[in-house]
Structure formats: C-alpha cells, structure tokens
Amino acid sequence: MEGTLVNVKELNPDSSPQAAYGARLRSAREARGWIQDELAERVGYSGRHISAVETGRKPPTPRFSRSVDTVFGLSGTAGSFERALGEIRNGSLLEGFPEYLGQEARAAEIRLFDVGVIPGLLQTPEYARAIEEGHVKRGTLSPEQADDRVSFLAERQATLVSHTPPVVIAVLDESCIRRPIGGAEVMERQLARLIEFADQPDTVLQLAPFSIGERRPFNRLVNLLTLSDRSVMSYVESETNGHLDRERTSVVPLVRAYHQLQAEALSQAESVAMIEQARKGTP
C-alpha cells in the first residue's frame, strides 16, 4: 500500500514498453484519486500485485489488462491496456508510442506537425496500408505487424470521435501533400480526406509551404497534447523510438515554436486551395 511520497518509486516510462505500461497504470489510477489497494479491490488483485505491475517488477497479463480496462472504461478502445499489452508482446509499435496513445485518448486539444507523411490521425486506410507495405518490403516489419498497425490506426481514429472529440490542429509541411504515397488514386483520396478534415468544426489545418525555408522550426514529427487540466505534454520521434515529455522546461519551448510555425504557415483557406491544386496536378 502506498504511504508517504518517500515510499513512491519514481518510474521511467522510457526504459521499456513494460515500464511505460506501468507508468500509465499509475497515472490512470492517480487521476481517479485511488491508492493501490483501492484499484486492487476493483480489479480483483492485491495491492502488492498492482505495485509490482506499476514498477515493472511483474509483467501484465491479458486477464489483468482486461480487468483494468473494465474499471477505467477503456474496453475495446485504441487506448486500452489490453491493446498496450499486445504492443508490448508483438512490438509492432514504436517504443514510447503506446504511452503517448494513452494520453492522446484523454486530450482536450491535439496539435500535430509532420514532414513528408500525413499524420496517422488524418490518414485514409489506403494511405496507411501503403506506408506499412513499404516497411514490409524493406524488412522492418512483418506482414502481421503491418496488419496490426493498420487495424490499430483505424481503432485509434474511431476512439477519438466516439466521445466528445478533441480540438485537432494540424500544421503539415508542404512535403506531406507533394510526396506520392501508394499511387495517384491513393493520394487523391488522401488529399480529399484532408479537405474534409479542414471542414470539421473542431479542427484547424494549415500547410507550412517550402517558401518559409529556414523559418520552419521543426524537422520531424512533433505532437503536443493539452489535457483537460490545461497541462501540456509533447511527443517527438526519432527513427528508433518515441518520447513523451511532461517537463515544463522542455515542453514550453516546443509550444512557443509551434505558435511561431502557425504564424509562418498558410491560412486554412490558403492551405485548402493548395491541396486542391495538388489534387488537380497543378503547381
């Protein structure tokens, strides 16, 4: 049972997928104001078992994950603990990403930036499939892992619209709409999807054109999540892992840079016009 803060072990969710699972479990529990024994009573395990999973000393099981999902109301969602356990076991998602997904499902506002690739939340199934097939051809994913990623993305997108949807702001580098993925028909449907996204009431879509040059502050994916308590966290990726950051000293500069990016980017109307031109094949 938890006592004073002295007895609470610091968790490092970046150390492994299992550690990220445990850290997320603790975060979900504490968000409800429960001590470990209170969660244990609800899921039918001991407080000692909850502590061991949270600190990574005991691996979670499918039964445990399903019980936790029932208690937290996450059953069947993309942010479920059962899904996170599956990703620990098959390794189809980038390390660090399952923890981000748990926070994304709780976000009141999601701000996205990417270069060269449409962000997952805005991808059509055909576009997502083409990207994952590229991984299979390069040998970086198995066909089964690629299938898992595509089906998981569909669940993730559905989860975000199954309740009060968050505000989603997407600033995309112009390369996202210029880089052909999956062929002309796939790109046509994907560009049409972007225009549909821009027309929704709780969204903003802007393009950062090539012409802003060195004034573009980011060179790779950056996501910013604002939770209902107005706290902000960032998620960035490298080729090998993802990192979710809650530290104000490192998150605030990214928020400031994102605002600067929006100021340099085209307006939504100008962005939609550029996308329409790309659909017609005109410069």
Beta strands, then each sheet from edge to edge (+ up, - down):
strand 1: 109-114
strand 2: 167-173
strand 3: 203-208
strand 4: 222-226
strand 5: 232-237
strand 6: 242-245
sheet 1: 3+ 2+ 1+ 4- 5+ 6-
end
